[in-house]
Amino acid sequence: MIDVVLAADLWEGVDAGTEALLDKWLVHEGERVAAGQVVATAVLVKTTCEVIAPCAGVVERILVRAEDTFPRGKPLASIREEAAAA
């Protein structure tokens, strides 16, 4: 399983303890995603950010619901990675 998180560079310069808001999911559990696909949007310090799939695979679990807040580094979902085609 690979965790989906809000990119660390988006948190640069953000005060410790600040949380982001998961705005909305663009995918559902059980759905296939491509590496680099936008899977959700989040709001961090009044800026809307894209949450990107780190790999191709199937969304196994969504761990943070839309409208919930989350801290830096919190896994938002997990993806079951698919083997690369030979």
N, CA, C and O of each residue as an XYZ file, in Angstrom:
344
protein
N       0.831     -1.176      0.000
C       0.000      0.000      0.000
C       0.884      1.250      0.000
O       1.914      1.312      0.671
N       0.457      2.207     -0.751
C       1.143      3.493     -0.819
C       0.195      4.553     -0.256
O      -0.979      4.599     -0.622
N       0.709      5.399      0.631
C      -0.107      6.460      1.216
C      -0.188      7.657      0.278
O       0.785      7.999     -0.394
N      -1.345      8.283      0.242
C      -1.557      9.532     -0.481
C      -1.514     10.643      0.570
O      -2.278     10.625      1.535
N      -0.608     11.614      0.373
C      -0.480     12.741      1.311
C      -0.414     14.038      0.517
O      -0.126     14.031     -0.680
N      -0.680     15.142      1.187
C      -0.501     16.450      0.571
C       0.998     16.701      0.503
O       1.690     16.572      1.514
N       1.508     17.055     -0.659
C       2.948     17.206     -0.897
C       3.625     18.051      0.176
O       3.122     19.105      0.567
N       4.769     17.573      0.642
C       5.509     18.238      1.718
C       5.900     19.668      1.354
O       5.911     20.539      2.225
N       6.220     19.927      0.087
C       6.651     21.276     -0.281
C       5.528     22.303     -0.132
O       5.802     23.495      0.005
N       4.277     21.861     -0.157
C       3.158     22.786      0.033
C       3.077     23.290      1.468
O       2.458     24.320      1.736
N       3.702     22.562      2.388
C       3.676     22.937      3.799
C       4.832     23.879      4.173
O       4.880     24.373      5.300
N       5.760     24.132      3.242
C       6.904     24.991      3.547
C       6.419     26.379      3.958
O       5.570     26.971      3.292
N       6.953     26.879      5.036
C       6.599     28.197      5.521
C       5.291     28.251      6.295
O       4.872     29.322      6.735
N       4.643     27.103      6.464
C       3.383     27.044      7.214
C       3.704     26.737      8.662
O       4.496     25.840      8.951
N       3.093     27.478      9.575
C       3.346     27.292     11.001
C       3.042     25.863     11.444
O       2.071     25.254     10.994
N       3.880     25.344     12.324
C       3.639     24.026     12.919
C       2.283     24.057     13.612
O       1.918     25.049     14.243
N       1.557     22.984     13.492
C       0.242     22.908     14.124
C      -0.890     23.349     13.213
O      -2.058     23.127     13.532
N      -0.567     23.971     12.082
C      -1.597     24.373     11.124
C      -2.145     23.125     10.444
O      -1.387     22.227     10.078
N      -3.460     23.070     10.276
C      -4.078     21.947      9.593
C      -4.660     22.415      8.273
O      -5.002     23.586      8.111
N      -4.770     21.490      7.332
C      -5.400     21.738      6.037
C      -6.814     21.167      6.084
O      -7.141     20.366      6.959
N      -7.640     21.583      5.142
C      -9.014     21.094      5.017
C      -9.112     20.281      3.738
O      -8.769     20.770      2.662
N      -9.583     19.027      3.850
C      -9.812     18.216      2.657
C     -11.087     18.759      2.017
O     -12.181     18.572      2.549
N     -10.947     19.420      0.893
C     -12.076     20.064      0.223
C     -13.009     19.037     -0.410
O     -14.184     18.953     -0.052
N     -12.477     18.253     -1.359
C     -13.316     17.215     -1.971
C     -12.466     16.140     -2.624
O     -11.351     16.390     -3.083
N     -13.020     14.948     -2.653
C     -12.418     13.818     -3.340
C     -12.907     13.804     -4.780
O     -14.083     14.053     -5.045
N     -12.015     13.516     -5.697
C     -12.350     13.408     -7.111
C     -12.402     11.955     -7.550
O     -12.706     11.659     -8.705
N     -12.103     11.042     -6.619
C     -12.141      9.595     -6.873
C     -12.873      8.914     -5.725
O     -13.157      9.531     -4.698
N     -13.173      7.644     -5.915
C     -13.864      6.847     -4.895
C     -13.048      5.602     -4.583
O     -12.181      5.204     -5.360
N     -13.336      4.988     -3.432
C     -12.696      3.714     -3.099
C     -13.018      2.711     -4.200
O     -14.140      2.668     -4.706
N     -12.024      1.906     -4.567
C     -12.191      0.898     -5.601
C     -11.906      1.408     -7.008
O     -11.882      0.622     -7.955
N     -11.693      2.698     -7.156
C     -11.447      3.301     -8.468
C      -9.964      3.229     -8.816
O      -9.107      3.404     -7.950
N      -9.667      2.968    -10.091
C      -8.286      2.965    -10.569
C      -7.833      4.400    -10.790
O      -8.603      5.247    -11.243
N      -6.566      4.659    -10.462
C      -5.971      5.972    -10.677
C      -4.628      5.811    -11.366
O      -4.004      4.752    -11.292
N      -4.186      6.870    -12.039
C      -2.881      6.891    -12.690
C      -1.908      7.670    -11.817
O      -2.313      8.548    -11.056
N      -0.631      7.347    -11.930
C       0.392      8.113    -11.210
C       0.316      9.559    -11.667
O       0.268      9.830    -12.867
N       0.305     10.486    -10.725
C       0.250     11.901    -11.042
C      -1.151     12.455    -11.225
O      -1.321     13.654    -11.448
N      -2.158     11.592    -11.135
C      -3.551     12.035    -11.284
C      -3.978     12.837    -10.060
O      -3.627     12.493     -8.932
N      -4.734     13.901    -10.287
C      -5.297     14.665     -9.177
C      -6.451     13.843     -8.606
O      -7.397     13.515     -9.322
N      -6.371     13.509     -7.311
C      -7.392     12.665     -6.687
C      -8.264     13.419     -5.693
O      -9.329     12.937     -5.308
N      -7.813     14.611     -5.272
C      -8.583     15.405     -4.308
C      -8.079     16.835     -4.349
O      -7.041     17.133     -4.941
N      -8.837     17.715     -3.705
C      -8.369     19.082     -3.487
C      -8.416     19.360     -1.987
O      -9.275     18.853     -1.267
N      -7.478     20.171     -1.545
C      -7.392     20.541     -0.138
C      -7.123     22.028     -0.051
O      -6.590     22.628     -0.984
N      -7.491     22.619      1.066
C      -7.247     24.040      1.295
C      -6.242     24.167      2.433
O      -6.446     23.641      3.527
N      -5.157     24.876      2.151
C      -4.100     25.087      3.134
C      -3.783     26.579      3.148
O      -3.323     27.128      2.147
N      -4.024     27.221      4.256
C      -3.783     28.646      4.430
C      -4.401     29.437      3.258
O      -3.710     30.179      2.561
N      -5.701     29.260      3.066
C      -6.506     29.985      2.078
C      -6.109     29.719      0.634
O      -6.484     30.485     -0.253
N      -5.354     28.646      0.375
C      -4.948     28.288     -0.973
C      -5.447     26.886     -1.279
O      -5.242     25.962     -0.492
N      -6.104     26.727     -2.427
C      -6.558     25.405     -2.831
C      -5.397     24.670     -3.489
O      -4.745     25.203     -4.387
N      -5.142     23.444     -3.038
C      -4.031     22.626     -3.509
C      -4.578     21.330     -4.093
O      -5.637     20.851     -3.686
N      -3.850     20.772     -5.045
C      -4.220     19.473     -5.592
C      -3.499     18.375     -4.824
O      -2.330     18.514     -4.464
N      -4.213     17.286     -4.579
C      -3.629     16.102     -3.962
C      -3.412     15.115     -5.106
O      -4.351     14.767     -5.822
N      -2.176     14.671     -5.271
C      -1.767     13.874     -6.419
C      -1.537     12.419     -6.018
O      -0.971     12.139     -4.961
N      -1.987     11.489     -6.880
C      -1.711     10.066     -6.663
C      -0.214      9.823     -6.873
O       0.327     10.198     -7.913
N       0.460      9.203     -5.905
C       1.899      8.976     -6.036
C       2.254      7.796     -6.939
O       3.416      7.606     -7.297
N       1.234      6.999     -7.307
C       1.476      5.825     -8.129
C       0.171      5.424     -8.815
O      -0.904      5.902     -8.455
N       0.282      4.540     -9.805
C      -0.906      3.967    -10.426
C      -1.398      2.834     -9.534
O      -0.600      2.145     -8.899
N      -2.701      2.646     -9.490
C      -3.247      1.569     -8.684
C      -4.715      1.772     -8.417
O      -5.398      2.498     -9.139
N      -5.196      1.125     -7.371
C      -6.601      1.179     -6.994
C      -6.705      1.831     -5.614
O      -5.979      1.459     -4.692
N      -7.602      2.795     -5.478
C      -7.828      3.454     -4.194
C      -8.446      2.422     -3.252
O      -9.594      2.015     -3.431
N      -7.685      2.008     -2.262
C      -8.154      0.996     -1.307
C      -9.038      1.607     -0.226
O     -10.137      1.123      0.045
N      -8.534      2.684      0.389
C      -9.277      3.311      1.493
C      -9.086      4.804      1.463
O      -7.977      5.297      1.253
N     -10.151      5.513      1.669
C     -10.085      6.953      1.894
C     -10.087      7.132      3.410
O     -11.015      6.699      4.092
N      -9.045      7.771      3.927
C      -8.834      7.860      5.368
C      -9.296      9.185      5.975
O      -9.575      9.257      7.172
N      -9.376     10.229      5.154
C      -9.836     11.538      5.616
C     -11.020     11.932      4.740
O     -10.903     11.989      3.516
N     -12.143     12.198      5.362
C     -13.354     12.550      4.615
C     -13.323     14.016      4.194
O     -12.650     14.847      4.804
N     -14.073     14.305      3.134
C     -14.234     15.690      2.693
C     -14.800     16.500      3.856
O     -15.640     16.019      4.617
N     -14.329     17.725      3.974
C     -14.729     18.667      5.020
C     -14.014     18.432      6.353
O     -14.243     19.175      7.307
N     -13.154     17.413      6.436
C     -12.377     17.177      7.652
C     -11.016     17.853      7.523
O     -10.521     18.054      6.414
N     -10.415     18.203      8.656
C      -9.074     18.786      8.648
C      -8.046     17.694      8.925
O      -8.361     16.632      9.463
N      -6.802     17.993      8.537
C      -5.723     17.024      8.750
C      -4.397     17.767      8.910
O      -4.212     18.851      8.357
N      -3.470     17.168      9.678
C      -2.161     17.787      9.900
C      -1.160     17.387      8.808
O      -1.407     16.487      8.005
N      -0.046     18.078      8.810
C       1.070     17.777      7.895
C       1.452     16.293      7.998
O       1.597     15.760      9.098
N       1.613     15.634      6.845
C       2.075     14.256      6.804
C       1.006     13.202      7.013
O       1.298     12.013      6.890
N      -0.214     13.593      7.322
C      -1.302     12.627      7.568
C      -1.670     11.926      6.262
O      -1.939     12.596      5.265
N      -1.688     10.585      6.248
C      -2.167      9.867      5.065
C      -3.654     10.176      4.833
O      -4.467     10.073      5.752
N      -3.993     10.551      3.610
C      -5.364     10.890      3.251
C      -6.102      9.698      2.667
O      -7.320      9.583      2.804
N      -5.361      8.815      2.017
C      -5.922      7.609      1.405
C      -4.781      6.620      1.207
O      -3.609      6.961      1.368
N      -5.142      5.398      0.856
C      -4.113      4.408      0.513
C      -4.454      3.827     -0.856
O      -5.616      3.608     -1.196
N      -3.389      3.585     -1.629
C      -3.526      3.030     -2.973
C      -2.806      1.689     -3.010
O      -1.671      1.563     -2.550
N      -3.487      0.690     -3.567
C      -2.827     -0.592     -3.831
C      -2.137     -0.447     -5.174
O      -2.789     -0.355     -6.214
N      -0.812     -0.427     -5.143
C      -0.021     -0.193     -6.341
C      -0.172     -1.357     -7.320
O      -0.190     -2.522     -6.921
N      -0.280     -1.026     -8.601
C      -0.360     -2.044     -9.639
C       1.033     -2.232    -10.242
O       1.791     -1.277    -10.417
N       1.342     -3.474    -10.550
C       2.639     -3.774    -11.157
C       2.703     -3.121    -12.534
O       1.702     -3.072    -13.248
N       3.870     -2.625    -12.903
C       4.055     -1.997    -14.203
C       3.951     -3.058    -15.301
O       4.391     -4.193    -15.117
N       3.379     -2.690    -16.421
C       3.248     -3.612    -17.555
C       4.618     -3.904    -18.123
O       5.464     -3.015    -18.219
N       4.832     -5.146    -18.498
C       6.151     -5.546    -19.022
C       6.277     -5.258    -20.492
O       7.319     -5.532    -21.087
